[in-house]
């Protein structure tokens, strides 16, 4: 009986860590790009092609990125510490691409952080306060 309880506990622990880590979104090391304006460090966006409206608006160069294979995530003034999928009761987990983001504490008021990721659409989830963005403490 004790052996069965221990086995069930181990399976639960392994399952928890698998599920927790399986929803992480892998971002490559960022490229830092200088900004001509002060940035707030409170938002990010995803671009699926080089003529994305936000890339053009802020003059962010994506030279050398193959948009057939990758998208870019651009963070305004703070590095992204972690990005992961949001689970939802209303939408099946495997079909949603809403993300929550943990930003690093340090702000760089004149720096955009551009990350490359595999070709996949991710969105700020507007159902949450500030699009589910948190700043590390």
N, CA and C atoms as a LAMMPS dump frame, in Angstrom:
ITEM: TIMESTEP
0
ITEM: NUMBER OF ATOMS
411
ITEM: BOX BOUNDS ff ff ff
-5.0000000000000000e+02 5.0000000000000000e+02
-5.0000000000000000e+02 5.0000000000000000e+02
-5.0000000000000000e+02 5.0000000000000000e+02
ITEM: ATOMS id mol type element x y z
1 1 1 N 0.818 -1.199 0
2 1 2 C 0 0 0
3 1 3 C 0.862 1.264 0
4 2 1 N 1.89 1.279 0.835
5 2 2 C 2.791 2.428 0.895
6 2 3 C 3.55 2.57 -0.42
7 3 1 N 3.952 1.429 -0.996
8 3 2 C 4.658 1.454 -2.277
9 3 3 C 3.773 2.05 -3.372
10 4 1 N 2.502 1.671 -3.385
11 4 2 C 1.565 2.214 -4.372
12 4 3 C 1.409 3.731 -4.195
13 5 1 N 1.298 4.181 -2.949
14 5 2 C 1.164 5.611 -2.666
15 5 3 C 2.416 6.366 -3.125
16 6 1 N 3.586 5.807 -2.871
17 6 2 C 4.832 6.443 -3.311
18 6 3 C 4.917 6.516 -4.831
19 7 1 N 4.505 5.439 -5.509
20 7 2 C 4.5 5.436 -6.976
21 7 3 C 3.567 6.501 -7.531
22 8 1 N 2.387 6.609 -6.955
23 8 2 C 1.426 7.625 -7.402
24 8 3 C 1.962 9.034 -7.154
25 9 1 N 2.633 9.22 -6.024
26 9 2 C 3.228 10.518 -5.731
27 9 3 C 4.311 10.863 -6.746
28 10 1 N 5.163 9.907 -7.076
29 10 2 C 6.22 10.131 -8.059
30 10 3 C 5.643 10.476 -9.43
31 11 1 N 4.608 9.75 -9.851
32 11 2 C 3.962 10.016 -11.135
33 11 3 C 3.378 11.424 -11.14
34 12 1 N 2.771 11.833 -10.029
35 12 2 C 2.201 13.178 -9.932
36 12 3 C 3.276 14.246 -10.036
37 13 1 N 4.394 14.038 -9.349
38 13 2 C 5.486 15.011 -9.372
39 13 3 C 6.081 15.112 -10.778
40 14 1 N 6.339 13.976 -11.411
41 14 2 C 6.88 13.974 -12.773
42 14 3 C 5.905 14.635 -13.729
43 15 1 N 4.627 14.314 -13.618
44 15 2 C 3.601 14.92 -14.471
45 15 3 C 3.525 16.423 -14.285
46 16 1 N 3.628 16.881 -13.049
47 16 2 C 3.585 18.319 -12.766
48 16 3 C 4.734 19.035 -13.471
49 17 1 N 5.962 18.531 -13.3
50 17 2 C 7.113 19.192 -13.92
51 17 3 C 7.066 19.093 -15.436
52 18 1 N 6.558 18.008 -15.992
53 18 2 C 6.448 17.895 -17.443
54 18 3 C 5.463 18.933 -17.969
55 19 1 N 4.305 19.034 -17.341
56 19 2 C 3.278 19.982 -17.787
57 19 3 C 3.775 21.413 -17.6
58 20 1 N 4.406 21.717 -16.46
59 20 2 C 4.889 23.066 -16.209
60 20 3 C 5.922 23.492 -17.246
61 21 1 N 6.822 22.598 -17.639
62 21 2 C 7.876 22.958 -18.58
63 21 3 C 7.443 22.823 -20.033
64 22 1 N 6.389 22.057 -20.307
65 22 2 C 5.967 21.857 -21.693
66 22 3 C 5.277 23.085 -22.265
67 23 1 N 4.865 24.022 -21.419
68 23 2 C 4.186 25.204 -21.936
69 23 3 C 5.137 26.392 -22.121
70 24 1 N 6.445 26.194 -21.896
71 24 2 C 7.415 27.267 -22.122
72 24 3 C 7.624 27.503 -23.61
73 25 1 N 7.814 28.745 -23.989
74 25 2 C 8.103 29.121 -25.371
75 25 3 C 9.59 29.45 -25.448
76 26 1 N 10.291 28.783 -26.334
77 26 2 C 11.73 28.982 -26.456
78 26 3 C 12.04 30.214 -27.295
79 27 1 N 12.768 31.136 -26.691
80 27 2 C 13.217 32.347 -27.371
81 27 3 C 14.739 32.314 -27.43
82 28 1 N 15.299 32.657 -28.586
83 28 2 C 16.757 32.733 -28.701
84 28 3 C 17.252 34.002 -28.022
85 29 1 N 18.555 34.036 -27.712
86 29 2 C 19.155 35.212 -27.073
87 29 3 C 18.782 36.47 -27.851
88 30 1 N 18.473 37.549 -27.144
89 30 2 C 18.015 38.754 -27.845
90 30 3 C 19.141 39.54 -28.505
91 31 1 N 18.749 40.269 -29.535
92 31 2 C 19.606 41.278 -30.143
93 31 3 C 19.097 42.607 -29.582
94 32 1 N 19.996 43.437 -29.102
95 32 2 C 19.623 44.749 -28.563
96 32 3 C 19.685 45.786 -29.67
97 33 1 N 18.631 46.586 -29.772
98 33 2 C 18.568 47.642 -30.777
99 33 3 C 18.268 48.955 -30.061
100 34 1 N 19.072 49.973 -30.352
101 34 2 C 18.874 51.285 -29.733
102 34 3 C 17.558 51.902 -30.188
103 35 1 N 16.941 52.616 -29.271
104 35 2 C 15.692 53.325 -29.547
105 35 3 C 15.95 54.825 -29.502
106 36 1 N 15.258 55.558 -30.351
107 36 2 C 15.388 57.017 -30.352
108 36 3 C 14.408 57.661 -29.374
109 37 1 N 13.542 56.852 -28.784
110 37 2 C 12.556 57.356 -27.816
111 37 3 C 12.703 56.593 -26.5
112 38 1 N 12.22 57.189 -25.407
113 38 2 C 12.203 56.496 -24.122
114 38 3 C 11.13 55.414 -24.158
115 39 1 N 11.49 54.227 -23.668
116 39 2 C 10.573 53.088 -23.66
117 39 3 C 10.077 52.825 -22.236
118 40 1 N 8.87 52.269 -22.132
119 40 2 C 8.245 52.074 -20.826
120 40 3 C 8.616 50.747 -20.165
121 41 1 N 9.011 49.744 -20.955
122 41 2 C 9.33 48.442 -20.385
123 41 3 C 8.117 47.663 -19.93
124 42 1 N 6.968 47.925 -20.544
125 42 2 C 5.728 47.291 -20.068
126 42 3 C 4.977 46.491 -21.127
127 43 1 N 5.542 46.34 -22.331
128 43 2 C 4.805 45.597 -23.359
129 43 3 C 5.757 44.943 -24.343
130 44 1 N 5.196 44.041 -25.15
131 44 2 C 5.938 43.313 -26.174
132 44 3 C 5.003 43.067 -27.346
133 45 1 N 5.578 42.666 -28.477
134 45 2 C 4.75 42.265 -29.615
135 45 3 C 5.463 41.189 -30.407
136 46 1 N 4.707 40.47 -31.204
137 46 2 C 5.237 39.421 -32.063
138 46 3 C 5.07 39.862 -33.505
139 47 1 N 6.091 39.613 -34.34
140 47 2 C 6.022 39.944 -35.768
141 47 3 C 6.272 38.681 -36.584
142 48 1 N 5.391 38.431 -37.55
143 48 2 C 5.487 37.223 -38.387
144 48 3 C 6.154 37.49 -39.725
145 49 1 N 6.411 38.781 -40.037
146 49 2 C 7.089 39.108 -41.292
147 49 3 C 7.819 40.438 -41.152
148 50 1 N 8.734 40.696 -42.077
149 50 2 C 9.608 41.873 -41.964
150 50 3 C 8.89 43.197 -42.184
151 51 1 N 7.706 43.166 -42.791
152 51 2 C 6.978 44.424 -42.989
153 51 3 C 5.849 44.606 -41.973
154 52 1 N 6.025 44.005 -40.803
155 52 2 C 5.058 44.157 -39.714
156 52 3 C 4.906 45.648 -39.371
157 53 1 N 3.694 46.049 -39.1
158 53 2 C 3.369 47.449 -38.81
159 53 3 C 4.199 48.013 -37.656
160 54 1 N 4.349 47.256 -36.565
161 54 2 C 5.111 47.752 -35.417
162 54 3 C 6.605 47.839 -35.706
163 55 1 N 7.139 46.875 -36.46
164 55 2 C 8.557 46.949 -36.833
165 55 3 C 8.825 48.218 -37.626
166 56 1 N 7.929 48.514 -38.559
167 56 2 C 8.072 49.713 -39.39
168 56 3 C 7.904 50.991 -38.558
169 57 1 N 6.891 51.007 -37.713
170 57 2 C 6.577 52.19 -36.9
171 57 3 C 7.76 52.595 -36.019
172 58 1 N 8.446 51.592 -35.414
173 58 2 C 9.535 51.885 -34.483
174 58 3 C 10.919 51.756 -35.113
175 59 1 N 10.979 51.476 -36.411
176 59 2 C 12.259 51.401 -37.111
177 59 3 C 13.153 50.265 -36.639
178 60 1 N 12.553 49.119 -36.33
179 60 2 C 13.312 47.968 -35.829
180 60 3 C 13.719 47.099 -37.01
181 61 1 N 15.019 46.942 -37.199
182 61 2 C 15.557 46.155 -38.304
183 61 3 C 15.59 44.669 -37.944
184 62 1 N 15.169 43.845 -38.886
185 62 2 C 15.211 42.392 -38.691
186 62 3 C 16.047 41.737 -39.791
187 63 1 N 17.064 42.442 -40.274
188 63 2 C 17.946 41.9 -41.307
189 63 3 C 18.526 40.566 -40.846
190 64 1 N 18.551 39.61 -41.75
191 64 2 C 19.127 38.309 -41.449
192 64 3 C 18.173 37.308 -40.812
193 65 1 N 16.937 37.717 -40.546
194 65 2 C 15.966 36.769 -39.969
195 65 3 C 15.154 36.157 -41.097
196 66 1 N 15.113 34.837 -41.13
197 66 2 C 14.357 34.083 -42.122
198 66 3 C 12.929 33.915 -41.605
199 67 1 N 12.024 34.757 -42.087
200 67 2 C 10.639 34.722 -41.609
201 67 3 C 9.86 33.51 -42.119
202 68 1 N 10.451 32.709 -42.993
203 68 2 C 9.833 31.431 -43.387
204 68 3 C 9.954 30.425 -42.239
205 69 1 N 11.025 30.559 -41.448
206 69 2 C 11.321 29.627 -40.36
207 69 3 C 11.094 30.21 -38.965
208 70 1 N 11.097 31.544 -38.857
209 70 2 C 11.049 32.189 -37.555
210 70 3 C 10.082 33.362 -37.518
211 71 1 N 9.65 33.675 -36.321
212 71 2 C 8.984 34.929 -35.999
213 71 3 C 9.904 35.673 -35.056
214 72 1 N 9.612 36.931 -34.799
215 72 2 C 10.364 37.659 -33.791
216 72 3 C 9.409 38.166 -32.71
217 73 1 N 9.937 38.231 -31.506
218 73 2 C 9.233 38.831 -30.382
219 73 3 C 10.077 40.023 -29.98
220 74 1 N 9.439 41.178 -29.864
221 74 2 C 10.149 42.406 -29.533
222 74 3 C 9.63 42.924 -28.193
223 75 1 N 10.557 43.132 -27.272
224 75 2 C 10.213 43.646 -25.954
225 75 3 C 10.683 45.089 -25.838
226 76 1 N 9.857 45.913 -25.247
227 76 2 C 10.066 47.353 -25.159
228 76 3 C 10.74 47.715 -23.829
229 77 1 N 12.083 47.773 -23.823
230 77 2 C 12.807 48.294 -22.675
231 77 3 C 13.205 47.316 -21.585
232 78 1 N 12.72 46.086 -21.635
233 78 2 C 13.113 45.068 -20.651
234 78 3 C 13.334 43.742 -21.373
235 79 1 N 14.296 42.972 -20.88
236 79 2 C 14.498 41.641 -21.43
237 79 3 C 13.393 40.716 -20.939
238 80 1 N 13.046 39.743 -21.748
239 80 2 C 12.059 38.735 -21.359
240 80 3 C 12.778 37.636 -20.586
241 81 1 N 12.311 37.389 -19.38
242 81 2 C 12.891 36.327 -18.56
243 81 3 C 12.281 34.979 -18.928
244 82 1 N 10.943 34.981 -19.151
245 82 2 C 10.255 33.731 -19.47
246 82 3 C 8.964 34.036 -20.221
247 83 1 N 8.67 33.234 -21.23
248 83 2 C 7.413 33.325 -21.964
249 83 3 C 6.802 31.925 -21.991
250 84 1 N 5.51 31.85 -21.685
251 84 2 C 4.857 30.544 -21.676
252 84 3 C 3.415 30.668 -22.15
253 85 1 N 2.864 29.535 -22.584
254 85 2 C 1.481 29.507 -23.036
255 85 3 C 0.543 29.66 -21.853
256 86 1 N -0.602 30.292 -22.094
257 86 2 C -1.648 30.434 -21.09
258 86 3 C -2.623 29.277 -21.249
259 87 1 N -2.918 28.638 -20.147
260 87 2 C -3.959 27.598 -20.163
261 87 3 C -5.308 28.274 -19.961
262 88 1 N -6.323 27.738 -20.586
263 88 2 C -7.638 28.353 -20.512
264 88 3 C -8.714 27.286 -20.417
265 89 1 N -9.737 27.554 -19.596
266 89 2 C -10.877 26.646 -19.524
267 89 3 C -11.767 26.812 -20.75
268 90 1 N -11.728 28.001 -21.377
269 90 2 C -12.617 28.295 -22.492
270 90 3 C -12.086 27.806 -23.829
271 91 1 N -10.759 27.711 -23.968
272 91 2 C -10.169 27.287 -25.225
273 91 3 C -9.273 26.081 -24.975
274 92 1 N -9.272 25.103 -25.875
275 92 2 C -8.381 23.947 -25.695
276 92 3 C -6.921 24.408 -25.687
277 93 1 N -6.137 23.898 -24.733
278 93 2 C -4.746 24.326 -24.55
279 93 3 C -3.936 24.205 -25.823
280 94 1 N -4.061 23.121 -26.549
281 94 2 C -3.238 22.907 -27.734
282 94 3 C -3.597 23.85 -28.888
283 95 1 N -4.734 24.486 -28.812
284 95 2 C -5.16 25.364 -29.903
285 95 3 C -4.961 26.842 -29.599
286 96 1 N -4.599 27.177 -28.385
287 96 2 C -4.402 28.59 -28.059
288 96 3 C -2.926 28.943 -28.142
289 97 1 N -2.656 30.135 -28.531
290 97 2 C -1.288 30.619 -28.567
291 97 3 C -1.171 31.923 -27.779
292 98 1 N -2.037 32.075 -26.774
293 98 2 C -1.907 33.228 -25.898
294 98 3 C -0.736 32.982 -24.968
295 99 1 N 0.013 34.027 -24.666
296 99 2 C 1.21 33.862 -23.85
297 99 3 C 1.192 34.788 -22.644
298 100 1 N 1.852 34.32 -21.593
299 100 2 C 2.145 35.193 -20.456
300 100 3 C 3.645 35.384 -20.44
301 101 1 N 4.054 36.561 -19.998
302 101 2 C 5.457 36.94 -20.072
303 101 3 C 5.922 37.462 -18.716
304 102 1 N 7.107 37.013 -18.329
305 102 2 C 7.778 37.553 -17.158
306 102 3 C 8.968 38.355 -17.671
307 103 1 N 8.949 39.664 -17.398
308 103 2 C 10.024 40.553 -17.825
309 103 3 C 11.045 40.702 -16.697
310 104 1 N 12.301 40.889 -17.071
311 104 2 C 13.332 41.13 -16.064
312 104 3 C 13.11 42.497 -15.43
313 105 1 N 13.599 42.653 -14.213
314 105 2 C 13.373 43.877 -13.439
315 105 3 C 14.056 45.104 -14.047
316 106 1 N 15.295 44.945 -14.502
317 106 2 C 16.076 46.087 -14.982
318 106 3 C 15.474 46.674 -16.261
319 107 1 N 15.297 47.976 -16.265
320 107 2 C 14.752 48.654 -17.445
321 107 3 C 15.883 49.342 -18.208
322 108 1 N 15.8 49.255 -19.519
323 108 2 C 16.73 49.908 -20.437
324 108 3 C 15.874 50.844 -21.294
325 109 1 N 15.753 52.084 -20.866
326 109 2 C 14.797 53.02 -21.468
327 109 3 C 15.008 53.294 -22.948
328 110 1 N 16.16 52.977 -23.487
329 110 2 C 16.437 53.255 -24.897
330 110 3 C 16.862 52 -25.66
331 111 1 N 16.298 50.828 -25.273
332 111 2 C 16.694 49.574 -25.917
333 111 3 C 15.491 48.684 -26.214
334 112 1 N 15.406 48.243 -27.472
335 112 2 C 14.46 47.203 -27.87
336 112 3 C 15.205 45.866 -27.762
337 113 1 N 14.537 44.82 -27.3
338 113 2 C 15.114 43.48 -27.261
339 113 3 C 14.366 42.62 -28.272
340 114 1 N 15.09 42.126 -29.265
341 114 2 C 14.487 41.364 -30.36
342 114 3 C 14.908 39.901 -30.23
343 115 1 N 13.919 39.022 -30.083
344 115 2 C 14.137 37.588 -29.921
345 115 3 C 13.646 36.852 -31.159
346 116 1 N 14.359 35.83 -31.54
347 116 2 C 13.923 34.956 -32.623
348 116 3 C 13.287 33.719 -31.985
349 117 1 N 12.217 33.241 -32.603
350 117 2 C 11.559 32.017 -32.136
351 117 3 C 11.107 31.212 -33.34
352 118 1 N 10.868 29.916 -33.138
353 118 2 C 10.4 29.107 -34.257
354 118 3 C 9.069 29.64 -34.752
355 119 1 N 8.745 29.376 -35.997
356 119 2 C 7.54 29.916 -36.63
357 119 3 C 6.296 29.433 -35.891
358 120 1 N 5.7 30.339 -35.141
359 120 2 C 4.501 30.056 -34.365
360 120 3 C 3.931 31.399 -33.942
361 121 1 N 2.652 31.565 -34.016
362 121 2 C 2.02 32.815 -33.607
363 121 3 C 1.779 32.789 -32.098
364 122 1 N 2.169 33.849 -31.413
365 122 2 C 1.823 34.012 -30.002
366 122 3 C 1.254 35.41 -29.826
367 123 1 N 0.317 35.54 -28.91
368 123 2 C -0.404 36.791 -28.74
369 123 3 C -0.432 37.194 -27.278
370 124 1 N -0.548 38.496 -27.046
371 124 2 C -0.829 38.983 -25.716
372 124 3 C -2.279 38.62 -25.423
373 125 1 N -2.534 38.101 -24.259
374 125 2 C -3.881 37.693 -23.898
375 125 3 C -4.602 38.861 -23.23
376 126 1 N -5.475 39.497 -23.976
377 126 2 C -6.159 40.703 -23.508
378 126 3 C -7.148 40.428 -22.375
379 127 1 N -7.423 39.148 -22.076
380 127 2 C -8.348 38.833 -20.988
381 127 3 C -7.719 39.118 -19.632
382 128 1 N -6.415 39.308 -19.605
383 128 2 C -5.705 39.517 -18.355
384 128 3 C -5.234 40.953 -18.257
385 129 1 N -5.072 41.446 -17.028
386 129 2 C -4.57 42.789 -16.782
387 129 3 C -3.219 42.958 -17.471
388 130 1 N -3.062 43.995 -18.255
389 130 2 C -1.835 44.292 -19.003
390 130 3 C -1.414 43.133 -19.904
391 131 1 N -2.364 42.338 -20.419
392 131 2 C -2.001 41.26 -21.337
393 131 3 C -1.202 40.161 -20.681
394 132 1 N -1.367 39.97 -19.382
395 132 2 C -0.685 38.919 -18.626
396 132 3 C 0.836 39.107 -18.637
397 133 1 N 1.283 40.312 -18.393
398 133 2 C 2.7 40.646 -18.327
399 133 3 C 3.052 40.936 -16.875
400 134 1 N 4.125 40.293 -16.408
401 134 2 C 4.603 40.543 -15.056
402 134 3 C 6.056 40.993 -15.126
403 135 1 N 6.466 41.758 -14.12
404 135 2 C 7.858 42.201 -14.025
405 135 3 C 8.476 41.519 -12.813
406 136 1 N 9.651 40.929 -13.028
407 136 2 C 10.358 40.211 -11.975
408 136 3 C 10.655 41.139 -10.809
409 137 1 N 10.632 40.582 -9.607
410 137 2 C 10.888 41.383 -8.402
411 137 3 C 12.324 41.274 -7.96
